[in-house]
Amino acid sequence: MTGSALASWQAAVAAAIVAPPGTADEPVPSIERRPSSEPSGAPEPATEPERRPTAAERSGWPVTIALYRQWRVFRLMSLAPLTIALLGQHASSLIDAYLAEDRGSTSYAARDAAGFLRYLHANSDRDPWLDQMSTLELAFLAARRPASVDPQPLPGTLVRSRRAAVLQLPFDVLSLMRWASGRGEQPEPDPKPVLVAPKLTGWVRPASVAELDVWQQLTEPAAADSICLRFPGAVATMHTAGAILV
Amino acid sequence: MNAVPAAGALRTRGTPRAPQPVGIGLAYLPSRHDLVSALLPLADYLEISPELFGSDTGTDVQLNVEDLRVALDLAAEHPVVVHGLELSIGSAHGWNETALRLLDAFLLERQPLWHSEHLNFLSAQDETGAVLELGLPLPVPFTAECADLIAERADAIIARYQRPFLLENSANYLPDLPADEGWDEATFLTALTERSGCGLLLDLYNLWTNCVNHDLDAADLLSRIPLDRVIEVHVAGGEAFAGLLLDSHSAAVPDEVWSMLRSVLPAAPNLAGVTVEVLDIYAEALGEDGIAEQLRIARSIWEQR
């Protein structure tokens, strides 16, 4: 097997694994076994008794392909659980459609989950519940990023954290999450702002009107003195939550 | 013909300077710090993977230093060893630089006794040149050219980090893994150690799954693997799925694997540690007592070596 043959074999294996079910031309890449360069001179072997196939021969390829799908689905369900719960019986077909469109563009779970949530935004029927939940879970993914993604504010200024968001949801966020996880009634419309930030337990809580004001003031870095004078309590709580940086 | 070359024909490297024996290791459980705290007193070191702290920034993947420090605080009184997950050292198109960047960042926080990676590939280039990231560990062919490719990369890693670097034998579910004439897993591991300065991380459960799934003889394989290059051993348990034994780290270590450990220890003079692996999503099923029992058995065998 030469270097290019190794690359070809790996490409064939990868293609077989990521192919949507039933679409692969040849589900099992062909074997390349390097022949001996010297004839052995040995007589043809006598017919061997029929050998029982090994476990790998019986199910090695189907299991490998199944493990690839299970692994990606597990990652999506780990990082977008509420959105997938909301999809209900449509979840499996939408996940399959996403996997068919995005055949392994990243090995990182958060990037895969973000891709799935954006795919839903672009491809699913506009459903306000689903839109809100996928927006919220995209914000959760941002909140899980490392602190190193945040800018270092200039002395005396306040800036938004890139890991935080203030979202205007048409439903109470905690009721929405309880309902999506099967632990409550479907909430009535109740528009409220929510704060998503890295240092909050569960990354989310309702935001106060003052916190919404602070967030809107900080579309650009702003002088800390003036904002703190006008919203001292909100600046303190948002700083503690990791939503704004001083 | 690509049969195994005579030993003298190979570029033989010295055995890497072996670490001092440490004892029994516990694999880090990222979502179960309670179990890590409870079980670490039964272990001599913690094995930890930098990729578990890789965090997507939207543009790249960076080490989440805050989370790593919390984990390392659990092992404040214990040495650590690093077990990489995503280098993809066997990918024909090249390895995963992100895994090395994460390791670089990890080393700024803690110096491990040694570090290791898997003998596998996780990505491949398609016909257009695009890289498919599979995230699924896949075995590398048992060929001389693949051994050369990986040996060269292993030596580059040893040169970069100047510390013992181990490669771990993988579970292989594929029925038709390419191999050179006369080569099998033992031949491949031998060739790898002869062509590079890497040590071996011998995963006995992976070896056992290969024996079960491919009808191979474990004793025969072990007799031909260069055990003098084994620095670390992994033991774990798994489950059957669709008739295939999986390397799922989801169960207690089977008796066959403990027996293999008993046979390996006297023949592995440079062995520094035996690590018990349990995947954290299965830790609840095995329970604190169940994992503690695995650590105790490992220690009792270790102390009889």
Interface residues (C-beta under 8 A of the other chain):
Chain A: M1 T2 G3 S4 L6 A7 W9 Q10 A11 V13 A14 A15 I17 V18 V28 P29 S30 I31 E32 R33 R34 P35 S36 S37 E38 T54 A55 A56 E57 R58 S59 G60 W61 P62 V63 T64 A66 L67 Y68 W71 R72 R75 R103 G104 S105 T106 S107 Y108 A110 R111 A114 L141 A142 R144 R145 P146 A147 S148 V149
Chain B: M1 N2 A3 G54 S55 D56 T57 G58 V61 Q62 L63 N64 V65 E66 D67 E86 S91 A92 H93 N96 F121 L122 S123 A124 Q125 D126 E127 L132 E133 L134 G135 L136 L138 P141 T143 E145 C146 L149 N172 Y173 L174 P175 D176 P178 A179 D180 E181 V212 N213 H214 D215 F241 A242 G243 L244 L245 L246
